[in-house]
């Protein structure tokens, strides 16, 4: 369960330190290599709730095995890629292939909770949080080590052995879901309209000059809502989601927090290499304290089910980290870079854990997989916004003036995230805060 869950976050962040070497290898500017990030985001944002719904319907085993097969195929395609667009294709395959891990894990935790009668399995939820969000922070360090050993192609090739191990363990250990009746109907039209809405919206966010995509997204979204409200067995039951304000608020908080988190993972990481002049391997090591802090924050607070305190501390740390980034420059000493990594590691460890615990208590138990997948979708919407910010402020080169413009944007987002958490009354009712 844990190995499958880490495949997506580790791949989403491991490529951060590889963007500059890949750009040099193919003669591509940051605006083009950004598609390596956005391609995975796009596939994951669409695929997570779709696969999550299929997990709810068929159980985790078949979706997990198909997904890990795609991950292995993507590793081979990426490692042998002769052109940048082939690399982007490999990242899209990775996005779809890694969609099953997290919804499958949440499904299994919910089913075990029912079997054992344990209403709030905070311990295993903490392990899952560490293995998903916080493990992604190890990605830049791991990517730097892989590049040092075998070049940027090793960042893709490492997925082959990971996929083989995950497939083997999944085939051996994941339970088969017994079929008790006729095969359930799959809402193909709803899935297609949902995908069309997200594709148009995300492409607009990545390239805002294509303004005509926004009305396309709005029309597809309206058609999706109309279809789902009339469907007897909808892909996403909008009546349930629409009547669950606290769950929608959790999705919104996830989006805002991911904007800051992924701008640091990609934009700040590129600045360390180009603006500060560090190598990919050294950059990875400079970010290692962020990983250690995040894991420690999750581990120390994970067994406490309350979420509001975690969110407030994490939001405050985000504001301070974004403000500190405004002071960085080409001569910033390494000890300050390490200090910022420690500071930004605090919200990386607390916020994802809190939002995940909130979703566990707020989601409809019969739609745990779809709800968990949709949480990832909103996270990657935030990551897309971060990617757009990185592309806008670091378009040609990740220099210090561009970093300061990016930091000002992130500071505004972080302040909004803090304000949302201060106003979140429903959070007091989650996990015993009342």
N, C-alpha and C positions, 0 to 999 in steps of 0.2 A: 504493500500500500504506500509506504513512504517513498520507496524508490520510484514508483510511478509518478508520485506527486511532485518530485523534485525535477523531473525532466523538463517541464515548461519553464519554471523560474531560472534554472541554471542556464538554459539556452537563451533566455531573454536577456541575461546580463553578461554571460561569458564573452559574447561578441563585442562588448563595449570597448575593450582594449585592442580588438582586432580591426576596428573600422579604419584607423589610420594606415596600418600595414596593407590592408586590402585595397584602400584607395591608391596607395603608391604602386601596388602591383598591377592594377588595371588602369591607372591614370585617371581615376574618378575623383571629383570633388566631394566634400561632405554632403552636399545636397543630393548626390546620387547614391552614395553609400548609406544614407539614411533609410533607403528602401529595404536594406537588410534588416533594420529594426522594424520599420512599419509593416513589412510583409508578414512577419511573424505575428505582430499585433493584430493585423487585419484578420488573418486566419483564426487566431485564437479568440478574438472578440466574437466572431460569428460562430465558431465551432463549439465553444464551451457550453453555452446553454442548450444547443442542439444535442450534443453528445450527452449532456447531463439529463435531458429529457429521455433519451434513449436508454441511459443507465437506469432511470426510474422504471422504465418499461420492461427492459430485458435483463436487468441485472448488470453488475460491473464486468463480469468475466469476458464476454465476447467483445465489448467495446475496448477493454484494456488490451486484449491480444491484437486486435486490428491496429490500435494506436501505436503500440510498441513496434509493430512491423513497419509502419510508416516512418517512425523515428530512425530505425536502422537504414531504411532506403534513403532518407534525407541525408544521413551521415555519409553514405557512399557518394551520392550526387554532389554534395558540397565539397568533399575531399578531392574529387576528380574534376571539379568545375574548371572549364577553360575560359569562361566569360562571366562578367558581373551578373548578367540577367539569370544565368544558371544558378548562381549563388542565391539570388533572390527566390528562385523557384524552390531551392532546397530549404530555405527558411520558411516558405509557405507550407511545405510538406511537414516541417518540424512543428509549425503552429497547429495544424490539424492533428498530427500524430500525438502530440502531448496533451490534447484536450481531455482525454478520458481520466487521467490520473487523479486530479483533484475531486471532480464529482464522484468518482468511484470511491475515493477515500471517505468522503462525507456520507455517502450511502451506506458504507460498511459500518461506520461509527454509529449512525442512526439505527441500523438494524441490530447491532450489538447492544445498544442502549435499550432497545425494546426487549431483547432476549434476557438481559441481566437485570433490568429494572433500574439501572443507574441513569437518573434523569439528566445529570450534568457531568459528563465525562471530561472534566477540565484538564486532567492530566494528558490524555491522548490528544485532545484538541491543541494543547500546547506543543506537543511533539509534532503535530501536523503543521502548526504555524511556523515552527522553527524550520521544518523541512520544506516549506514552500516559500514564504516571503523572506525570512532571514537567510536561508541558504542561498538565495539569489545574490546576496551580498558577497558571497565567496566567489561568485562568478568571475569578476574582474581579476582577482588574484589567481584563480585556476587558469583563466584564459591567458594571463601573462606568463605563467609557468609553461603552459602548452606551447605558446608561441616561441618561448625561449628554447624549448626542446625540439620542436618540429615545424616551426613556422605557423602561419595563420590557418593552414589547412588542417592542422591538428585539432583546432577548435570544432571543426565539423566531424572529423574522423572519430573523435572520442565517443560520439553517439552510437557507433556501431557496437562496441562491447557493452555499453550501458543498455542498449535495446535488447541485446541477446540475453543478458542477465535478467532484465525485467520481464521479457517474454517467458523465459524458463520458469521464473518464480511465479508469475501469474498463472501459467498453465498448471503448475503444481499445487498452488495454495488457494487461489481464488475460488469461492464456492459457485456451484452451478445453481442458477435460479430456476426452480421447477415451474413448468407451464401448467396452470390449473384450468385453463379454458382456451378459447380460440385466440389466435394471435391478435393483439390490440392494433387498432387502426393508427397509422402514423399520419399526423397532420402535415402532409407534404406541402400543401398550398401555404399554410401558416409559416412553415420553415422557410420557404422560398421568399415570401414577402418580408419576413424578418431579415433574411440575408441581404435582400435588395436594399432595404432601408439602411442597414449598417454599412454596406459597401459604399453607397452613395454618400452617406454622412462622413465616413472616415476618409474617403478620397477627397471630399471637400475640405476637411480639416487639414489634410496633408498638402493640398494645393488649393488655397482659398481663391486663387484667380479663376478657378472653374466654378463660378458662382451658380451656374445653372444646375449643378449637382444638388444644391440645397433644396430647391422646389421638388426635384425628383425624389429626394429622401423624404420630404414631407408628404408627397403623394403616396409613396410606397408605405410609409408609416401609417397614414390614414387607412389605406386598404388593409394593412395588417391588423389594425385595431378593429375595424369593422368585421373582418373575417373571424378573428378570434372570439369576439363577443357573441357571434352567431353559431360558433362551432360547438357541437356536443362534447367533443373531447379535444380541447385546444392544445396546441404546442405549449403556449404560455397562457395560463388562465388569468387574463387581465382583471377579472373580477376579484380574484384573490389578491393579486399584487396591488390593484388600485385601492382596495379597502385596507391595506396593511401599510399605514403611514410610517411606522417605525422601521419596517424593512426597507421601504423606499429611501428613508433618510440614511440608512446604513449604506445603501448603494451610492448615494450622493457623497457621503463622507469618503467612501473608498475612492471615488473618482478624484476628488480634490487631493487626497493624500498621495495618490500615485503620480500626480503631476509633478510634485516636488521630488518624490523619491526617484523617479526615473529620469528627471532632468539632471539630478546629481549623478546617477549611474552613467549617463551617456554624455551630456554636455560638459559637466565638470570634469569627467574622465578625459574627454578629448582635449580640454584646456590644459590639464596636467601634462599631456604629451606635447602639444603644440605651443601653448602659451608659456608653460613653465619649463618645457624642455626635458621632461623625464622620459625614459624609455618605457616600453609597454610592460616589461617585467617589474621595473621599479614602481610604476604607477599602480600595478596590482598589489604590490607590497604596501604601498602607502594607504590603500583602501582596506587592508586587512583589519586594522583596529575597528573599522565600522562593522565588519562582520562579527568580530568578537563581542563588541558592545551590544549589538542587536540580539545575538544568541543569549547573552547573559541577561539582558532585560526581559526577554521572553521567558527564560528559565526561572528567574527569580519571582516573577509576577504571575506565571501561567496558571498556577493552581488556585488563584483567587479569581472567582467568576465575575467580579464587578468589572465593568467596562468604562464607565465615565471617567474615573480617575486616570486610567491609562491613556485615554484619548486626550485629556486636558494636558497631561505632562508631555505627551508626544507632540501635540500641536504647538505648545510653547517652545519646545526644542527646535521644531521646524522653523519657527519665526526667528529664533536666535541664529540658527545656522545660515539662513538666507541673508540676514543682515550682515553676518560676518563675511559672507562671500563678496559683499560690496567692497571690502578692504583688501582683497587679494590682488596680487600683481606678479610680474615676472620674477621678482626677487623675494617673494614670500618664503620665509624659512621653512624647512621641512617639519620642524616641530609644530608649527601652526597648522600645516596640512594634516598632520597626524591628529592634532587636537580637534580640527573640524570633522575628521572622520569619526572620532569618538562621539562628538556631539550629534551628528546626523544619524549615528547608529541607534540612538535612544528611540526616536520615533519609528525607525525601521523595525525595531523589535516589539514596540508596544502597540502601534496603531493597527497593524495587520491582525495581531492576536485579538485585540478588542473587537474589531469589526467581524472577524470570523466567529467569535463567541456570541456576539449579538445576533448574527444570522442564524446560528444554530437554535437559538431560543425564539426567534421571530418568524422563521420560515414554516410553511405548511409541511408537516412531516411526510405527507405523500408526495411532495415535490422537492425533496431535499436536494437531489441531484441537479435539477433544473435551476433551483434557487442558488446553489453553490456555483454553478456555471455562470449564471447571470452576474454574480458578484465579481467573478473574473472578467466578465465583459466590461463592466463599469470600471474595473481597475485598468484595463487596457484602453478604454476610452481616455482615461487620464494619462496613460502612457503615450497615446497618440498626441494629445495636447502638448505633452512635454516634448515629443519629437518635433512637432510643429514649432514650438518655441526655440528648440535647438537649431532647427533649420533656418529660422528667421534671424536669430541673433548671432549665429555662428555659421553663416551661409558659405562664405568662401574660406575662412580660416578661423580656428578656435583661438582668437587672440583675447587679450585682457579687456579692451573696451566692449567686445561682444559678451564676454563673461559678465561684466557689470550690468549690461542691459538685461541679460537673462536673469541675473540675481534680483533686479528690481521687479521683474515680472513675477518671479517665484515668491518674493516677499509679499506681494499683493495676494497671491493665491494662498500662502500660508496664513496670513491674517484672516482671510475669509474662512479657512478651515477652522481656525481657533474660534471665530465668532459662531460658527455653526455648532461647535461642540458646547460652547457656553450656553447656547439657547436650547440645547437638546434635552427637553424635559423627559422624554420617553426613555432616555438612557438610565434614569434613576431606577427604573423598574426591571432592568435586565441584570441577571446574575446576582441578585441579592442586594443591590445598591439601596433599594427602598428600606 
